[in-house]
Amino acid sequence: MKKYRISKYNPKYRNKKGEFLLDTWTSYSDIGKKYNGNILTLNEYLSVENKYINIILFILKQKKINKVKIEELEINFSISELERLLKDEGLSLIKKEKLIFNSISNGNVYNMEVLPYIIRLILRDCLWCKLIDLNLKCYIEFGYDLYVYINCDHIGKILIEYVNKLEMYVEELNFI
């Protein structure tokens, strides 16, 4: 299996150790703060969040995966704490997200219709988990600072073109 990193961070701004060198926002909690002379707006954040969701769904579709299992679930906040944290940045949870948050557990299997809500909860730090293909051919991990890791046999040219079109980046990670 190969491991790919998907992010909003252009690899040309990485040093030899792979560290991203530009000062940039990394979370919804940065909404309203200034980076490189620009204030991160709610709309800009939501646009990038939606790009991540669309990319992950596109990958699963390309891999012909229509259900994933939740593994290694971590929940560190109550729903009321999350609502307060999100509200401070102009965000909120919709009813469907609250229902999922309150019912999610390790081993649950979800179809493609529910995944956008789960991915949004993960990107907003409401919860963390791995999304595992039921056939164990692919799994998705979420890292800090809006990094998404795809573990699978390969990512094809169509996916790379799709990600690039969204002004996002795919990097194959090589571990020695």
C-alpha positions as CSV (number, residue, x, y, z in Angstrom):
1,M,0.0,0.0,0.0
2,K,1.2,3.5,-0.7
3,K,0.5,6.6,1.4
4,Y,-0.6,9.9,-0.1
5,R,-1.0,13.3,1.5
6,I,-3.7,15.6,0.4
7,S,-3.6,19.2,1.5
8,K,-4.1,22.9,0.6
9,Y,-0.3,23.4,1.0
10,N,1.7,23.8,-2.2
11,P,4.7,21.4,-2.0
12,K,7.0,24.0,-3.6
13,Y,6.9,25.8,-0.3
14,R,8.4,22.9,1.7
15,N,12.0,22.5,2.9
16,K,14.0,19.4,2.4
17,K,12.5,17.9,5.6
18,G,9.0,18.4,4.2
19,E,8.0,21.2,6.5
20,F,5.7,23.9,5.1
21,L,7.5,27.2,5.2
22,L,4.7,29.8,4.7
23,D,2.7,31.3,7.5
24,T,-0.9,30.1,6.8
25,W,-4.1,29.2,8.5
26,T,-4.6,25.6,9.6
27,S,-8.0,25.4,11.2
28,Y,-11.5,26.9,11.4
29,S,-10.3,28.6,14.6
30,D,-8.1,30.9,12.4
31,I,-11.2,32.5,10.8
32,G,-10.8,36.3,11.2
33,K,-7.0,36.1,11.7
34,K,-4.5,37.6,9.3
35,Y,-2.0,35.5,7.2
36,N,0.3,36.9,4.6
37,G,-1.6,40.2,4.6
38,N,-5.0,38.6,4.1
39,I,-7.7,37.9,6.7
40,L,-9.2,34.4,6.6
41,T,-12.9,34.7,6.0
42,L,-15.6,32.3,6.8
43,N,-16.3,31.9,3.1
44,E,-12.7,31.1,2.3
45,Y,-12.6,28.5,5.1
46,L,-15.8,26.9,3.9
47,S,-14.6,26.8,0.4
48,V,-11.4,24.8,1.4
49,E,-13.4,22.6,3.7
50,N,-15.7,21.7,0.8
51,K,-12.7,21.0,-1.4
52,Y,-11.4,18.4,1.1
53,I,-14.9,16.8,1.3
54,N,-15.2,16.6,-2.5
55,I,-11.7,15.2,-2.9
56,I,-12.3,12.4,-0.4
57,L,-15.6,11.5,-1.9
58,F,-14.0,11.5,-5.4
59,I,-11.3,9.2,-4.2
60,L,-13.8,6.8,-2.7
61,K,-15.9,6.9,-5.9
62,Q,-12.8,6.2,-8.1
63,K,-11.9,3.3,-5.8
64,K,-15.5,2.0,-6.1
65,I,-15.9,2.3,-2.3
66,N,-19.5,3.1,-1.2
67,K,-19.2,2.3,2.5
68,V,-16.6,2.9,5.1
69,K,-16.2,1.7,8.7
70,I,-15.3,4.0,11.6
71,E,-12.2,3.0,13.5
72,E,-10.0,4.5,16.3
73,L,-12.8,7.0,17.1
74,E,-11.8,9.9,19.4
75,I,-14.3,12.4,20.8
76,N,-13.0,15.0,23.2
77,F,-15.9,17.4,23.5
78,S,-19.6,17.4,24.3
79,I,-22.0,18.7,21.7
80,S,-22.6,21.9,23.8
81,E,-18.8,22.6,24.0
82,L,-18.5,22.1,20.2
83,E,-21.4,24.4,19.5
84,R,-19.8,27.1,21.6
85,L,-16.3,26.7,20.0
86,L,-17.8,26.7,16.5
87,K,-20.1,29.6,17.2
88,D,-17.1,31.8,18.2
89,E,-15.9,31.4,14.6
90,G,-19.3,31.9,12.9
91,L,-19.9,28.2,12.3
92,S,-22.5,25.8,13.6
93,L,-23.6,22.2,13.4
94,I,-26.7,21.3,11.5
95,K,-29.2,18.8,12.8
96,K,-27.8,15.9,10.8
97,E,-24.3,16.6,12.1
98,K,-25.5,16.6,15.7
99,L,-27.3,13.3,15.2
100,I,-24.2,11.7,13.7
101,F,-22.0,13.1,16.4
102,N,-24.3,11.7,19.1
103,S,-24.6,8.3,17.5
104,I,-21.1,7.6,16.0
105,S,-19.0,4.8,17.4
106,N,-16.2,2.4,16.5
107,G,-17.3,-0.2,14.0
108,N,-20.2,1.8,12.6
109,V,-20.5,1.5,8.8
110,Y,-21.6,4.6,6.8
111,N,-22.5,5.1,3.2
112,M,-21.6,7.9,0.8
113,E,-24.6,10.0,1.7
114,V,-23.5,10.3,5.3
115,L,-19.8,10.7,4.7
116,P,-19.8,14.5,3.9
117,Y,-21.2,15.2,7.4
118,I,-18.6,12.9,9.1
119,I,-15.7,14.4,7.2
120,R,-16.9,18.0,8.1
121,L,-17.1,16.9,11.8
122,I,-13.5,15.6,11.5
123,L,-12.2,18.7,9.7
124,R,-13.7,20.9,12.4
125,D,-12.0,18.9,15.1
126,C,-15.3,17.7,16.5
127,L,-14.1,14.1,16.4
128,W,-11.3,12.1,14.9
129,C,-11.3,8.6,13.3
130,K,-10.1,6.6,10.4
131,L,-12.4,5.8,7.5
132,I,-11.7,2.2,6.5
133,D,-12.8,0.5,3.3
134,L,-14.8,-2.7,4.1
135,N,-12.5,-4.6,1.8
136,L,-9.4,-3.2,3.4
137,K,-8.0,-1.8,0.2
138,C,-8.1,1.8,1.2
139,Y,-8.2,3.8,4.4
140,I,-8.3,7.5,5.1
141,E,-6.6,9.2,8.1
142,F,-6.8,12.8,9.1
143,G,-3.8,14.7,10.5
144,Y,-3.3,18.0,12.2
145,D,-3.4,21.2,10.3
146,L,-5.8,20.0,7.6
147,Y,-3.7,17.1,6.3
148,V,-5.6,14.1,4.9
149,Y,-3.7,10.8,4.3
150,I,-5.0,8.2,1.8
151,N,-3.6,4.7,2.1
152,C,-4.2,2.6,-1.1
153,D,-2.6,0.8,-3.9
154,H,-2.3,3.9,-6.1
155,I,-3.9,7.2,-7.0
156,G,-4.4,7.7,-10.7
157,K,-3.9,10.6,-13.1
158,I,-7.7,11.4,-13.1
159,L,-7.6,12.0,-9.3
160,I,-4.4,14.1,-9.4
161,E,-5.9,16.3,-12.2
162,Y,-9.1,16.7,-10.2
163,V,-7.2,17.7,-7.0
164,N,-5.0,20.1,-9.0
165,K,-8.1,21.7,-10.6
166,L,-9.4,22.5,-7.1
167,E,-6.0,24.1,-6.3
168,M,-5.2,21.4,-3.8
169,Y,-2.2,19.1,-3.8
170,V,-1.5,15.3,-3.7
171,E,1.9,14.1,-2.6
172,E,3.1,10.5,-2.5
173,L,4.9,9.9,0.8
174,N,7.9,7.7,0.6
175,F,9.1,6.2,3.8
176,I,12.6,4.7,4.1
